[in-house]
Amino acid sequence: MEADTLLRYEMDARGVVTLTLNRPAAFNALSEAMLAALQSALDRVAADDAARVVVIAGAGRAFCAGHDLKEMRAEPSLEYYQRLFAQCSRMMLTIQRLPQPVVARVHGVAAAAGCQLVAMCDLAVAAADARFAVSGVGLGLFCSTPSVALGRNLGRKAAFEMLATGDFIGADEAREKGLVNRVAPAAELDAAVEALVARILAKPAVALALGKALFYRQLETGIEAAYVDAGQTMACNMMDEAALEGVQAFIDKRPPDWR
């Protein structure tokens, strides 16, 4: 399938980019072509100053069932698997490195690398009937790369239980564990995503970009170095026109003008 068929790319007038995984018959499995299409789309977003927020969604009955196991089984070589997982890891890291906030819109099943995709997004909104699992262990394949994302989103014991059992959890439990931010009835999923997106769009893009980069950077360092980095980032942020206007508006007791 062509890349624009595998992955739908849409941007509205506000700068909201929606990337829709479009392999519904395969539950949007992450084939090599799908990974390449996602990588290309994310690179496109990163280079587009008009893009403000990214929403990742899935067509059909599921968000994403993980890697394409049939494709993986067709070429059983260490070199191939190393290349495949490196390709997937690069795409996942690109989500985190984007200056724009990325929201997962989750319905149906998010399993294995599909669950990893949810965890790597900055925010996630799930339908009440959505289910999540890192189920590779049931096939004899521990979900090692998904464990990197889960271990940084959930508590360690909660993450390892999912990894060691492969059991599915529901949307409410996913929210309790920190995998998703909000849960909505299936019929109200789009409205719930839009409400979160609207809250983000109301904030200055430069502050969000600086803050997102710092947020992930400081998580990977010691606390003293994190505070030094955070202090420097806030000082730079404070010198930006949007922050100066926001503070002045607070002092003046008026709405900020971020035009």
N, C-alpha and C positions, 0 to 999 in steps of 0.2 A: 504494500500500500504506500501511496505517496505520503510525505511527511504532513502535508496540510490535511490529509484525510485521517491519518493516525492521531493527530493532535490538532484540535481546533483552537485558533488564536483569535481572540476578539478583544478590542479595546474601545471603551465607550468615551464619550466626550469629557468625562471627568478624569480620565487617565487610569481607569480600573481595567486591568488586563485579566481576562478569564482564559485559562488554559484548560481545555476539556479533553481528557484521555478518551479516545474514541475507538476502542476495540471491544464493543459491548458483548459480542459473541464469545470473546475470550476473557470476559470480566476485567478488561483493561489491563491485562498482564503486561509487565514491562519487558517486552522483547528488546533485542538490540536496536531495532529501528525505532521503537518507542523511546528508548533512552536517548538515542541520537536526536530525535525530534524535540524532546524535552530540553536537552542541552542547548540546541539551537534557539529554541524559543526563550529560554532563560537568558542566554547571551544577548538576544535581541532586546529583551526588557532592560538588562543592565546598561545598554548603550542608549536607551531612549529616555531623555529627560522629561518627556511628557507622561511617562508611566509613573503612577503614584502608588498603586496597590496591586498585588497579584492574587487572584483566586484560582486554586487548582481544584478541578472537579472531575467527575467521571461520568461517562454516558452509560445508559442502560441500567442494569439492576445492581451494579456494584461500583464502589469507588476504585479499588484496585486489588487484585488477587495476588500480587507479588510478581516474581520473575516468571517468565514463560518456561515452564518445566519441560515441555516437549522440545523446545529449541535447545535448552541446556543439555538434555539427554542425547541429542543428535550428534553432539561433538564432544565426547568425554575425554578431554585432555587437560592437563594441568595448565598449560599455556593459555588455552581458550578460557578456562574458568578465571584465571588470574586477570586476563584482559577484560572479561565481562564485569567482574566485581570492581575493578579499577574504574571502568566506564561508569558504573552505577554510583560509586562513591564520589566521583568527580561531579556528577549531576547533583547529588544530594548536597554536597558542600557548596555548590553554586547557589542553591536556594538560601543557605545561611549567609552567603557573602553578598547577596543582592542588597543594594541600598533600600529597596522597597520592602515593606512588610508583606509577607506571604501568608495567605489564609487557606487552609484546607477545608473544602466543602465536602463532608463525608456522608455518604449514604450506603446502604447495603453492607458489603464486606470490605474491610481493609485488612489484608492478611500479609504476613511475611514482609517483603520489601514494600508492599502497599501500606502496611502499618508503619514501617520505617519512614515512608514518605510523609505520612501524617505527622510523625514525631519531628521530622526535620523542618516542617513548616513552622513559622513563627507563632501562628495561631491556628486554631481548628474549631470548627462548628460542626456538630454531628446531628443527624436525624436520630430521633429517639429509638428507632429500631436498628441502628447501625451496630455492627459487631466488629471486634478487633482481635487479632491474634498474631503471634509470631510462631507459626505452627510447623516450621521446618523440622523440628526435633522428632515429630511423628513420622517423618520420612527418613530419619537417620541423619539429617543435616541440621546441625545447630545453627540458628539464625545469628551468626556472628556479626555480620555487618549491621543488621537491624539492632543488635545489642548496643552498639555505639550510640545510636540515637535514643533508644529506650533508657539506657543508663543515665542519660543526661536530661531526661524529662520526668521520669518516675523515680520514686524512692528505690534504692538498690534491691531490697527484698521483693518489692512488688514487680520490678522489672525482671528479676531472675526467676520468679515464679512463672511469669508468662513465658519466658524463654525455655524453662526446664520442663514445663507441662505441655506447652503448645495449646492450652485451653483458650477458648474464646471468652471475651468479656463484653458486656453490653455497654451502651453509650453512657449511662449514668455512672457505672463503675469506672469507665475510662475518664470521665470528668473528675471523679473522686481521686483517681490515681495521678491526675495531672497530664493526661495524654491529650485531652481536648479542653477547650475553654467553656463552651456553651453547648447545650443540648436543646433541640426544638422538635416538636411534632413534625413528622415527615412533610406534611402539607405546608408547614411554615418555615421550612429549612432555608429557602431563598430569602425570605424576609429577615430571618435571624442573621444570615450572612451579610445582607445589605445593611442592617443596623450596625454591625461591627465595622464594616467598611466605611460607613458614613462617619462614624466616630473618628476613624483614622484620617479620613480626608479633611476633617476639620482642623487638623494639626499641621504645622509647617513641615514640608518635606525634608528640609535640611536638618531640622532637629531630630526627626525620625531616623534619617540616614546615619547621622553621627551616633545617635543613641543605640541603634541596632548593632552597628559595628562594635561599639564599646561593650555592649551587653554580652556578646558572645566571646569577645576577646578576653574580658576579665574573668569569665568562667573558667578559662583554661590556665590561669596563672594564680600565684599566691596572693593572699589578701592584701599585703602591704603594697606589692606591685600593682594590684588591681586598683587600690585607692589612688595611687600616684597617677595611673593612666586615666582613671575616672575624673580626677580633679583637673587634669590637663584638658580632657575632652569637654568638661563643663565650661572651663574658662574660654575655650575656643568657641563653643556653642553660644556663650553669653555675648561674644563679640559680633555674632551674626545679627543682621538687621531684624530678622523675625523675632528673636529673643528680646532684643532691645525694645521693639515695638510692643511685644507681649507684656513685658514688665512695666513699661510706661502706661499701657492701657490699664493694668491692674491698679497702678498708683492713681491714675485719672478716673478710676471707677467707670470705665467704658469698655465695650467690646473691642478686641484687637482688630486692626486692619492689616491683613497679611497679603493684600493684593500685590 
